[in-house]
Amino acid sequence: MRDFQYRLWSNYRAHAVMLVIALVFPFLAQRYQLGLVSNSLLLALSAIALNVLMGLSGLISVGSAALLGIGAYTAATLSLYVGVPFLLTILICAVVGAVLGLAIGLPALRVQGIYLAIATLALHFVTIFALGRYQGYAVGPLGFVLPSATVFGFEFDSEFKWYFFILATVVLTYVIVQNIRNSRFGRAWMLLRDAPIAAASQGISLTRYKLLAFVFSSALTGFAGGVQAYYQSNVYIDGFSLELAIQFIAMIVIGGWGSIGGSIAGAFFVALMPTGLSSLISMFPQGSVVTDFLSRHVADLQLMIYGLLIIGFLIFEPGGLAAAFRRLGRLTAQPQLRSA
């Protein structure tokens, strides 16, 4: 009992410390650093959505980048051609994502495992092809340029303002998804993932909960795409590649399968890795053969590191960063519990 109470208090304390750091950070950071963190937080939204689908429900998907693109192109169309306000636009992006999730989920009820992965991969290519044709017809290769986001006369015209909006969105999403995870819906999803036959024997509708997982995950990804479109103020098809979809999978594997906090940690790890890799390369003597080689193959190195990290976590730490942090927390808690 004492151990449980201590872990509960430590959990609240860790959340409070991280929130304080997040609130203080923009007052100390430079604009470039603020942009890196804002982009990582945006990716965390889609990582959370994918972890609900794959980590909690056990449904494999490679279509996150396509759903993100659907949200972004919906935002561009509504803002430029219809004149819909910012808040209403991103809510409509979520609705469009939910409808597409329902359309994906219905045929997905008949397949599972690798066949579901192939089906969502096909969805990615079809969606990206259609969006690319739409962009080419409407505005050309440079993509859509969105106006500044405005809420009740307050304009998001700086990195500082965007940071707090994105942070508030991620915190709210984290709280909502954590509560869903601990509700009967979350427990049904996890039982569906671990023991589908047992779930069906207990009266849990496999059809209903699979569809709910697809709809919720797709709605959140569509919403993230809408916010991303306004934040970057530019939407073009190259920003939603298959590599991005693979990165989302890497985020939840590295962060922690089924862990909402792990999704955020994995998103930061993957999003900031290119910057860390570039900083590491800059430490080598400029003009050397090693530096030139690494500079020319940065993208290949990133993909190789993604693969090695995924394999490494699957073998040595299947629970990802979330499990590693929990183990570290237990190790630090033991001396304090013994002294108490």
N, C-alpha and C positions, 0 to 999 in steps of 0.2 A: 504494500500500500504506500509506504514511504517512497519507494522507488518510482511508483507511478506518479505520485504527486510532484516529485522532484522533476521528472521528465516533462510533465505537463507545464510546470512553471518555467523550465528551461526553454520549452518550445515557444511560449508566449514572450519570454525575454529575448530570444533570438529574433523573433519577428519584429519586436519593438526596436531592437538595435538596428536591424537592416532597414526599417522604415525611416528611422532618424538619419541614417547615413544617406539614404536616397533623397531625403528632403534637403539635407545640407549640401550634398554634392554639387548641384548647379551653381552655388554661390562661390565655389572654390575652383571649378573646372573651367578650362578654356572652351571656346565654341566647338572646336574639332572634337575634343573629348566628349562634350555633351552630345554631339551628333552621333558618335559611336555608341554611346549608351542608349540613346533614344531609338536608334535602329535595332539594337539588341533587344530592347523591350518590345518593339513591334514584332520581331521574329518570335519572341516568347509567346505572344498571343496565338500565333498559328501552331507553335509547338505544343501549347496546352491543349488546343483543339485536337491535334493529331493524337496526343497521349490519351485523351478521353476515348477516342475511337480504337486505337491500337493497344494502349496500355491497360485501360480499364475494361474495354469490351472484347479485346482480342480479335478485332476485325482489321485485317491488313489493308493498307491503302497507300498508293503511290501518287495520289491525285491532289495533294495539298497545294502544290504550286498552281495547278489549273484552277482550283477553287479560289485561291488568292487573286489570280488574274481576273476571274469572273467578278469578284468584288471590286477590284480596281477599275475595270472597264465599265462596270455599272455606275460607279461614282463619277467617272469622266463623262459618261453619256448624260446622266441626270443633271450634273452641274453645268455642262456646256450647252446642251441642246434643250433642256427643259427648265433650267433655272431653279432647281429644287435646293432649299437651304442645306447647309452642311449637316446638321444633326439629323434631319429627316433623311438625307441621302445615305448616311452610314447605317441608319436603321433599315432602310430599304435594301441595302447591300446584304444585311444579315438575313432578311426575308428571302431575297433571291438565292442566297447560299443555302438556306433551309429547303427551298423548293428543289434546288438541284440535288441536295443531299437525299431528299425523298426519291427523286428520279433515279439516283444511283443505288439507293438502298433496296428498292423493289426488285430489280434483277439480281442484286447481290444476295438476296435470300436463298437463291438456288445454288450458289457456289460458296466456297470457303477456301482458306489457305492460299496456296500459290495461285489458284484459279481466280480468286478475288483480287490478288495483287496484279495479275495480268489484265483483268477487267478494268481496274482503276488506272493502270498504265495506258491502256487504250483510250480511256477517257481523257487522260492528259494530252495525248497527241491530237485527238479530235478537237478538244477545246482550244489548244494553242493554235492549231491550224485555222479554226474559225475566227478566233480573236485576231490573228495576224491578217487574215483577209479583210476583216472589218476595219482594222486600223489602216491598212493600205488604201482601202476605198475611201475612208473618211478624212484622214489627215496625212497619210504618207508615212515614210519610215521613221520620222522624228517623234512620232507619237503624240498623245494628247497633252496639252498644257493646261492645268487646272487653275482656277482663281484661288485667292487666299481663303482659308476657312474662317467663317465669322459666326459667332454665337451671341445673339442678342446685342449686336453692335460691337462686341469684343473681337478683335481680329488677331488671329494667330500668325503674326508676322515676324516672329523671331524664334530661334532655337530654344531659348529659355522658356517661352510660353508653351511651345510644343512639348517640351520635356515633361512639364507638370501635367499636361492633358494626357499624354501617353502613360505616364506613371500612374495617374488616377485610374485610367482604364484597365491597366494590368492588375493593380491592386484589387479593384472591384471584381474583375474576372476571376482572380485567384480565390477570393472569398466565396463567390458564387459556386465555382467548380468544386472547391473543397467541401462546401455544404452539400452539394449534389452527390459527391463521392461518399459522404457519410450517411446519405439518405437511403431509402429503399431502392431508388433507381440505381444509385451507385453500387449497392450490394448486389442487386440483380445483374448488373453488367459484369461484375467480377465473378459471380457464380456462373454466368453465361460463358465467360472466358475460361474458367478453370474446369468446370464440369457441366457442359450443356445438357447431358442426359439427366443429371440430378436436378438441374434448374427446371427442365420440362416436367419432371416428376413432382416438383413442388408447386406446379401451377403457374410458373413464370412463362409468359408468352414469348417464345424466341423471336417470332416475327415482329411483335410490337417493340421489344427492347432493342433489337438490331436496327430497326427503322429510327427509333428515338436517338440512338447513338450517332447514326449517319446524319440525321437532321440537325442535332445540336452541334456536332463537330463542324459541319459544313456552314451552319449559320455563323458560328464564331469565326471561322476562317474568312467567310465573305465580309463580315464586319471588319476584320483586320485588314483585308484588301482595300476596303473603302477608306479607312484611316490612313493607310500607307499611301494611297493615291494622293490625298490632300497634303500629307506631310512632305512627300517628295516633289509634289506639284507637277509631276511628269509621269505619264504612263506609256510604256512601250513594251513590245512583246518580248524582247530579249531579257527582260527582268523576271520572267516566269519560266525559266528553263527546267529541264529534268534534273539538272544538278541541284537546283534549289529544293526540289522535292526530296532528293536524297539527303540533302543537308538537314531537312526537317526530321527525317528518320534518325540521322546521326545524333541530333539534339536529344531526342527522347531516349535513345539507347545509352548515350553518354551521361545524360542527366539522371535517368532512372525510369525504368519501365513502370508506368502506372503512378508515378509521383508527380504531383502538380508543381511543387517547389523544384523538383528535379528538372522539369521542363524549362523553367526559367534559368536554372544554373546551366543546363545544357545549351540553351540558346545563347547565353553570354559566352560560353566556352567556344562554341563553333563560330559565332559572329566575330569575336575578337581575335581568333586564331590567325587570320591573315595579317592583322596589324602586328601581332606578336612575332609572326614569322618574318615579316619585313624588318622589324627592329632587330631580330636575331641576325639576319643577313647583313644588316648595316654594321654589325660589330666586326665583321671580317674586313681585312684590309681592302680598300677600294682599288679596283683595277686588277685584282688577283684572279687567277683562273677559277678558283672556287666561288668567289663572289659573282663573277660573270655567269657561271653555270647555274647557280642557284637563282639568280635574278631572272634568267631566261625561262626557268622551269618552276616558277612559284606556284602556278595553278596546278601543275602536275603533283608537286609536293603536297599541296593542300589535300588533293584527292587521296593520295597515298596515306597521309596522316589520318584522314577520316577513316579509311579502311582499317588501318592498324589499330586505331583507338577503339573502333567498334568490335573488332576481334578480341582485343585485349580486355575490354570491359565484359564481353560475353563470357570469356574464359575465367578471368580472375575476379571480376566484380560485377556479376549479373544485375545487381541492384543499382549500378551506376553511381554517380556522385552523391545522390541522396542517401544510399546505403553507406557509403564511405563517411559521410558527415554524421549519420546516426551512430556508426561505430565509434567515431572520434568522440561524440558526445557522451556515449556510455563510458568510455575510458576515462574521460575527465570527470564524470560524475561519481565514479566508484570511490575515489579517495574522500570526497566530500560526504558521501553516504556513510562510509566507515567512521569518519570522525564524528558524524552526528549520532 
